[in-house]
Amino acid sequence: MRSKGAITLAVLVLVLGFVGCGATSSYNS
């Protein structure tokens, strides 16, 4: 269960980072 939580957290970080980069590039352009 602990490893599952770590994987979920890692996925959330990746998704947030991807969305953040996309929003930043769209805002700049």
C-alpha positions, 0 to 999 in steps of 0.5 A, a space after each residue: 500500500 505504501 508503494 502504491 501511494 508513492 506511485 500515485 504521488 509520482 504520477 500526480 507530480 508528473 501530471 501537475 508538471 506537464 499541465 503547468 508547463 503547457 499552461 505556461 507555454 500557452 500563456 507566454 505565446 
